[in-house]
Amino acid sequence: MSTPEAVPYAPHLVPPATRWAARVVVVGAHLLATQPPARISAVLRRLRGRVRPATFQEANAARETILAVSLAAGGQKGCLARSLATVLLCRTRGQWVTWCVGVRTRPPFAAHAWVEAEGVLVGEGASADYFQRLLTVE
């Protein structure tokens, strides 16, 4: 039996120009998500360049935009694409968030990808010690 899940899909709430930019980075994120972790890290490090760190509010706004335009990114198994799309959308805005991949520190075991800004997990609803980082692009 499956668990019902509500996703915040509401593209009409996002301005058209932002909506299209978000959809483009979502496609890029899905393509990037098919690559091995080392290649994803290398691509993100190359894209990072010398941009300023995003504030928590900017990172959260980017994440909310991604969730508003992509059903797949909002799903239970969409964490990798969602985190990559958030990173890419922030990068298009001249900002950078920390991209992390790791595992839960409490049962049940599961891998997860997320973003952080100002040292805080963005949109995860969990404390920083809930996940153990395995791979990070700061």
Buried (B, 14 or more C-beta within 10 A) or exposed (E): EEEEEEBEBEBEEBEEEBBEBBBBBBBBBBEBBEEEEEEBBEBBEEBBEEEEBBEBEBBBBBBBBBBBBBEBBBBEEBBBBBBBBBBBBBBBBEBBBBBBBBEBEEEEEEEBBBBBBBEBBBBBEBEEEBBEEEEEBE
